[in-house]
Amino acid sequence: MPTRKRHYAGNTAGVKLTVRSSSGGRPTPTVNWWYDNEIVNHSSTVLSERRVKNTLILSRLERKHLKAVFTCTASNNNVTNPISASVTLDMNRKSPHTLSPSVT
């Protein structure tokens, strides 16, 4: 099964994250997002006769999402293996303290 992996870094805990995946083929493929061996989003939007997209939205990133791997799969038949692409999340933590410059 061909796969692509991406490492997504730079988001801060507490913010919203949107990741889109699209695929094409004949017949039109089914596109799903997976996390921990469970489908977390299976709603696709048809872009054209042969293309669809699926958008994964995490409304609030949390500590549990650190190093989380989300995988998008696309399949359009029972004969060939689905293709997939994975995204690994790496986050920066918001500082609980704001440092002010010292004045001497």
Secondary structure, DSSP 4 states (H G I P E B T S, - for coil): --EEEEEEEEEETTS-EEEEEEEE-SSPPEEEEEETTEEEE---EE-SSSEEEEEEEESS--GGGTT-EEEEEEE--SSSPPEEEEEEEEEEPPPSS-------
